[in-house]
Amino acid sequence: MVNWIKQLESWSKPALAVICIEIVTAVGLVDYATGYETFVFVFYLSAVFLATWFVGAYFGALVSALSVVAWVSSNIAAGEHYSSYFVPVWNALIMFAFYLVVVWLLAELRTFQKLLEARVRRRTAAMAREIQERKRLEKELLATTENAQRRIGYDLHDGLCQHLTGTAMASQLLAQKLASQSLPAAAEANRVVDLIEQSIELTRSLARGLDPIEVQTGHLADSFRELAARESDRFKVACCFACPPAVPLHDVTVATQLYRIAQEAVTNAARHGKARHIDIQLGQLDGKIILTVTDDGIGLPEDAGGVGGMGLRIMAYRADMIGATFHIARLSSLSGTRVTCTLASSKKP
């Protein structure tokens, strides 16, 4: 019924007006053929309904008048006799009044429907604008976060690392002077130099994690290999990366978000999943880019909103920002978790 009404709404008003008149004519002919003793004036309501609902109230009143004329005329032509002229006129007026009431009710209902549809359209448009604005703000927030991380990475690399390097050189000179004087403190000074050099390496590793330079230039596979090597050393786990075919992905935002998802997944697996082996895979299948991070840890916790819950939400949020689908699942009842992020290769953020 709803589809039928929607289809009629797509027709032009002149075409619908012609159909209404044809219906009145057809019902009048049936009324004449069945004789005046058969009561068929109710069937004129179909034309009145179409005229009022799809064309307008005024045309509905006109069709009502035509229906009354057709009804009275068909009855007279069929042989009905009246005691006076007042009887058919009175019957016609009663029928016309009844049709006008129907027209008024339909017109009010139609007006209410249009107001309701307009309200729904306004609310839908407002919600669409709100969603669009929210997505814009989310993208700006994400970009701001990435820029802040990048600035911190630069500061660590160009600021703190340089300062630590200068400190290490000064300490080394001090150790050499102490050694030249055969003082026992020379060994302690060398130990300080070793600690400072370890701090330099740790700071550089943190800087690379905050600002993966290779991601910016489009070499996503190289960034993942470095990530696997760095996290293997950081968490003392066997973290490997595999990318059999080359994945043509040069969009900076998409590449960065995929990198961050993998980074968060590896961190969760090592810290919360107690994994010993973590595999990162990046591939392409059926026009889709698929990133998977699989571990042999204790598995996904029953309460994902507890430990590591924030990390899961962040990964899902990053995937949504680039139009990707995010899925995480326990591999078995005993151990293992797999994070999957799927993105159409032609998808733009």
Steps between C-alpha positions, in 0.01 A plus 500: 500500500778739593693424182184554295445841657864601446476396136189714448675796666759491224234560235407845376185668628340532151541126448344427838216741427422315177504169686255633760256614232531165323420321827188715551390422143564127542311481830213700347474253213501208745236679704284539190557137392405357841182705525382757748416238759871413550671734742854573363559862590768392754728399212522862394709549815803349328506790256436748782791355698743514208394852409532635854816318604711539188359811328342719766192575710341727240530238231366245749189719546464524120523122463243468780260720303564298183437179694167632627397601149608162362313314773175693459520495120568126483206425728262718296631346177449154649129577550471624856196727552459760775179644642642851465814679390581569863584133571797460258626847593484415869672165446768669293560763771527232771743300288701809413518604868623152591769518232606847618548366852717225356695758299554716809621204709736387223632853452570537873670161508705588194604832655601325821699244302684773307580684824625177654712419195643851499584468868664163441702646211614791716596270784679266259687788341592636843625158609700465177658840558572408861661172398703673230613766746588236758708309246673822399582578862618144557731524201633833623552354847679200354716723282579719800600193699724376221661843465557516875663157495711605204617814679586298809690257279694787344575647841622167631717436194637848434492631856542237768710267286740780412521602864567143608759463224681808630480362853641167383791672327575705810482189718727314261759779520473487876549123493809542280648757737435276798650205315811705408548570870445131583215588730249222594209734426577460128303172492199667659524784246500246214198340661325839494591537132342159425183596686474829311547322166224256596279798582577646159394178327184481712414862421553445127278193516229703671537774240464252214189355667342844530598607150556209255675688222459218247119518532509861389686412182270209414736213589251329728662156482834641616326669792339171602833317482657762723200480733536122528873527570457777754216331688689170500788668679273707721277219631742210448258315271527351151317758290510441124360685200396349167381677186516255205381735222570870496198694626445821296406734783633856488231690687676646804196502727395144420857369530551675833177366649578142387842536659348628825248213507779244458708680763215493752418135422862394556518696825178343628617151405836541674384683811153359571496182292841377626575387144831342401448510124328782308450496123415813301372445147409757237347378175250565226209276399205568269571873485530529879798574719506268801710554811513220757685476830499149647647395835525189716415676825237423761224611264238771503373566854137422574449862602649688205405827663739427787869443450602627161149622428617852419748363247225303326279807478787709364575244230133480400482880498806532275358239260170687482682825420642352177184308407639160592337212682654386827466155652667329796444138595633228728671225301418223745366448847855473635713761327548732210343817365472638147438862412377562144462832323356496146503798267397542136818576308336797322351637824576859584482633853 
